[in-house]
Amino acid sequence: MARRVLLGIGGAVGVVVGGSAIAGWFFAAPKYRGPASDHFDGAKFHNVPATEHAGFTDMVRWMSHRERGVWKEWREITPSAPPRRVEGSALRVTWVNHSTMLIQTGGLNILTDPIWSDRCSPVQFAGPKRHHAPGIRFDALPPIDVVLVSHNHYDHMDAATLARLKREHQPRIYVPLGNAAFLKGAHDLDWWQSAELAPGIRLHAVPAQHFSSRGTTDRDANLWSGFVIETPHGPLYFAGDTGWGPHFEAIRQRFGPNRPSNSCAAPCGQSCWQ
């Protein structure tokens, strides 16, 4: 009897482990292949200077000991209704949720890390669920010209939202190196590479201190980044997710100081003019 119980437990564990491995492979993003650089060793990307990643046991330990804040199940908000365009050097930024912002300046509409799904997860029946509606309804978006995606985690690269944007707005999508293999039609940028978005508006991919993965088998297989947008208003810096590091000083030396006095952080669903 004990042997049968042990065999049953072992079989269940095997199914769980095997299922996890299959799911990790199934959800994993295509891996970048290209020449080595100061942040790519030919197989994996890494931070500069290199940092140690927390492992699975570290994550389990953190989840079991963290002190979670109090979150309401649902919070009602009043979504914003942005204008169709903001011309010249005027700047309007609307915070939608998490890392999603609508940036309007120079007649251009730019979305960062867009997510309108109910969950940031590979499936919509499980995973972290939103606690309020997006700060702008999807059908109230102005024409979206450009989308910036900082890295491939599910709370930043939401495939369903990106597919809908592609169908309804046909924006140009810019991603860190390697991610265009997952997002067909997107434009890859390595750190310090740039692209012209419009006359007088130029995009630069800049270093960030983070990591990447969509499954369990593609850790650091594609790059992560922040972005600097040179605009008539001045340089705008979008970090995505990043830890502290010398890249901040390197970005400042290359593009000069950003203009915090001419930007603002508005509550979700609100906007600000400069």
C-alpha positions in Angstrom: 0.0 0.0 0.0 2.8 2.4 1.0 4.6 1.6 -2.2 1.5 2.3 -4.3 1.1 5.7 -2.5 4.7 6.6 -3.1 4.4 5.6 -6.7 1.2 7.7 -7.0 2.9 10.7 -5.5 5.9 10.3 -7.7 3.7 10.0 -10.8 1.8 13.2 -9.8 5.0 15.1 -9.3 6.3 13.8 -12.6 3.1 15.0 -14.3 3.4 18.4 -12.7 7.1 18.8 -13.5 6.6 17.5 -17.0 3.6 19.7 -17.5 5.5 22.7 -16.3 8.4 21.9 -18.7 6.0 21.6 -21.6 4.2 24.8 -20.7 7.5 26.6 -20.3 8.6 25.5 -23.7 5.2 26.3 -25.3 5.0 29.8 -24.0 8.7 30.6 -24.5 9.6 33.3 -27.0 12.0 32.6 -29.9 15.6 33.0 -28.9 17.8 35.7 -30.4 20.8 34.6 -32.4 23.5 37.1 -33.4 27.0 38.4 -32.8 28.3 38.8 -29.3 28.5 42.2 -27.7 29.2 43.8 -24.3 25.7 42.7 -23.2 25.3 39.5 -25.2 27.5 36.4 -25.0 26.2 34.7 -28.1 23.4 32.9 -26.2 22.1 35.2 -23.5 21.8 38.9 -22.7 23.0 40.3 -19.4 23.1 43.6 -17.6 26.1 45.9 -17.7 27.6 45.6 -15.2 26.5 42.0 -14.8 24.0 41.2 -12.0 22.9 38.0 -10.4 19.3 36.9 -11.0 17.2 35.5 -8.2 16.4 31.9 -8.7 13.1 29.9 -8.4 13.8 29.2 -4.7 14.4 32.8 -4.0 11.1 33.7 -5.7 9.2 31.1 -3.6 10.9 32.4 -0.4 9.9 36.0 -1.3 6.3 35.0 -2.1 6.0 33.2 1.2 7.4 36.0 3.4 6.3 39.2 1.6 3.9 41.5 3.3 1.1 42.1 0.8 -0.7 45.5 0.8 -4.5 45.8 0.9 -6.0 45.9 -2.5 -9.7 46.4 -3.3 -11.2 43.7 -5.5 -12.3 46.5 -7.9 -12.0 50.2 -8.0 -14.2 52.4 -10.2 -12.4 55.2 -12.1 -13.4 57.7 -14.7 -11.4 57.0 -17.9 -9.8 59.9 -19.8 -10.8 61.1 -23.2 -7.5 62.4 -24.8 -7.5 64.7 -27.9 -6.8 63.3 -31.3 -3.4 65.1 -31.6 -1.2 67.4 -29.6 0.8 69.6 -31.9 4.2 71.4 -31.7 6.2 71.3 -28.5 3.2 70.9 -26.2 3.2 67.6 -24.3 0.3 65.6 -22.9 1.0 62.3 -21.0 -1.9 60.1 -19.9 -1.1 57.2 -17.5 -3.3 54.3 -18.5 -2.1 51.5 -16.1 1.1 50.0 -14.8 3.7 50.9 -17.5 1.2 51.9 -20.2 1.2 55.6 -21.0 -0.1 57.6 -24.0 2.5 60.2 -24.9 1.2 63.0 -27.2 3.6 65.6 -28.7 4.7 66.9 -32.0 1.5 65.6 -33.6 2.5 62.0 -32.7 0.7 59.5 -30.5 2.9 57.0 -28.8 1.9 54.1 -26.5 4.3 52.4 -24.1 4.0 48.8 -23.0 0.3 48.6 -23.8 -1.9 46.2 -21.9 -5.7 46.2 -22.1 -6.2 42.6 -21.2 -7.9 41.7 -17.9 -4.9 39.6 -16.8 -1.2 39.9 -17.5 -0.7 36.2 -18.0 -0.2 33.7 -20.9 -3.8 32.7 -20.2 -6.9 34.7 -19.4 -8.4 32.3 -16.8 -5.5 32.7 -14.3 -2.8 35.1 -13.3 -2.6 38.6 -12.0 -5.9 40.4 -12.6 -6.5 44.1 -13.0 -8.2 46.0 -10.1 -9.6 48.9 -12.2 -10.4 49.6 -15.8 -7.7 51.1 -18.1 -7.4 54.9 -17.7 -8.4 55.2 -21.4 -11.0 52.9 -23.0 -9.4 51.1 -26.0 -12.1 52.4 -28.3 -11.4 56.0 -27.1 -7.8 55.9 -28.1 -6.7 58.4 -30.7 -4.9 57.1 -33.8 -1.8 55.3 -32.5 1.3 55.9 -34.6 4.0 54.3 -32.5 4.1 51.5 -29.8 7.2 51.0 -27.6 7.6 47.7 -25.8 10.4 47.6 -23.2 10.7 43.8 -22.7 8.8 40.6 -23.1 7.3 40.0 -19.6 3.5 39.6 -19.7 2.7 42.8 -17.9 4.6 44.8 -20.6 4.3 42.7 -23.8 0.6 41.8 -24.0 0.2 39.9 -27.2 -3.6 40.3 -27.4 -3.5 44.0 -27.0 -0.7 44.3 -29.5 -2.6 42.2 -32.0 -5.6 44.5 -31.6 -3.6 47.6 -32.0 -2.0 46.2 -35.2 -5.5 45.4 -36.6 -7.1 48.7 -35.7 -4.3 51.3 -35.8 -1.4 49.8 -37.8 1.3 51.4 -35.6 5.0 51.0 -36.0 6.2 48.8 -33.1 9.7 49.1 -31.6 11.1 46.4 -29.4 14.5 45.5 -27.9 16.8 43.2 -29.9 15.4 39.8 -30.6 11.7 40.5 -29.8 10.7 41.1 -33.4 10.8 37.3 -33.9 7.9 37.0 -31.5 6.1 40.2 -32.6 6.1 39.9 -36.4 6.4 43.2 -38.2 8.0 44.9 -35.2 11.4 46.7 -35.4 14.3 45.5 -33.3 16.6 48.0 -31.7 19.8 47.2 -29.8 20.9 49.5 -26.9 21.9 52.9 -28.3 20.4 52.2 -31.7 17.8 54.8 -32.9 15.0 55.3 -35.4 13.3 58.4 -36.8 9.6 58.5 -35.8 8.7 61.8 -37.5 10.5 65.0 -38.5 12.0 66.3 -35.3 11.2 63.2 -33.3 13.7 60.4 -32.8 13.6 57.3 -30.8 16.6 55.7 -29.0 16.8 52.4 -27.2 18.8 52.7 -24.0 20.2 50.3 -21.5 18.1 49.1 -18.5 18.9 46.7 -15.7 16.4 43.9 -15.8 15.9 40.5 -17.4 13.5 38.8 -19.9 11.5 35.6 -20.3 8.0 34.5 -21.3 8.5 30.8 -20.4 10.9 28.8 -18.3 13.3 28.0 -21.2 14.0 31.5 -22.6 15.4 33.4 -19.7 17.5 36.4 -21.0 17.2 35.1 -24.6 16.0 38.5 -25.8 17.0 42.0 -24.8 15.2 44.5 -22.5 15.6 48.3 -22.7 14.3 51.7 -21.9 13.7 54.4 -24.5 14.6 58.1 -24.9 12.4 60.1 -27.3 13.9 63.3 -28.6 10.9 65.7 -29.2 10.3 69.4 -29.8 9.4 69.4 -26.1 12.8 68.0 -25.1 14.0 64.5 -24.4 11.5 62.1 -22.8 12.8 59.1 -20.9 10.7 55.9 -20.5 12.5 53.3 -18.4 10.1 50.3 -18.6 11.4 48.1 -15.7 14.9 48.8 -14.4 17.0 48.6 -11.4 19.5 51.2 -10.3 22.8 51.3 -12.2 25.4 53.4 -14.1 23.2 53.4 -17.2 21.3 56.4 -15.8 24.4 58.5 -15.9 25.3 57.2 -19.4 21.9 58.1 -20.7 22.1 61.6 -19.1 25.6 62.2 -20.6 24.4 61.3 -24.0 21.0 63.1 -24.1 21.3 65.7 -21.4 19.0 66.1 -18.5 15.3 65.3 -18.8 12.8 68.0 -17.9 10.9 66.9 -14.8 9.5 70.4 -14.3 7.8 70.0 -17.7 6.3 66.6 -17.2 3.8 65.2 -14.7 2.5 62.1 -13.1 -1.3 62.1 -13.1 -3.6 59.6 -11.4 -4.7 56.8 -13.6 -7.2 58.0 -16.1 -6.2 61.6 -15.7 -4.0 63.7 -18.0 -1.8 66.7 -17.9 -0.9 69.5 -20.3 2.5 71.2 -20.6 
